[in-house]
Amino acid sequence: MKKLERAFEPGIDPDAWAALYRTVSLSFEPPSTGRIAGKVIDVDGAGTEG
């Protein structure tokens, strides 16, 4: 994440970066289909889609 942060640092709001380090999802309006997709990343960086 640090490499990404350094690459975009001049153009990214610090509050936006802080939002990436949350353990609680940000709220959003549900889509008209009622379906969403999610991805869980474990502590080792492996992801599972659901």
N, C-alpha and C positions, 0 to 999 in steps of 0.2 A: 504494500500500500504506500510505503514511503516513496518509492520510485515514481509511482503515479502522482502522488501529491507534489513532488518536486517538478514533474513535467508540466503540470497544470497550475502550479502555484500562482503565477502572475494573473491568471484569469478566473480563479475560483474563490468564491466568498468563504472566509474561514468558518462561518456558521454552517455552510453547506458541508464542509469537510467534517465538522463535529457531528452532523446528523448521520454520517456513515458509521460512526462508532457506537450506535445505539443497540440495546438489546431488546428493544420493543419496536415493533413495526410502526411506521407512520400510517395514519389513517388515509383512506382514499374513498372516492365514490365508487360503488359497485358498478360494473359494466352492465349494459342492457341484457347481455346473455346470462348474467348471474354466475358466470364461471371465471375463475382466476387461476393462475399458475403460481407456484412458489418453488423456491429452491432453498434447502437447508445446507449450510456449510458447517461441518464439525470442526473441532479444534485443530485437526490435522490438515484442514483445507480441502478435504474431500467433500464433494457435493452430491446430494440426492435430490431428484426432482419429484414433485408431487402435485 
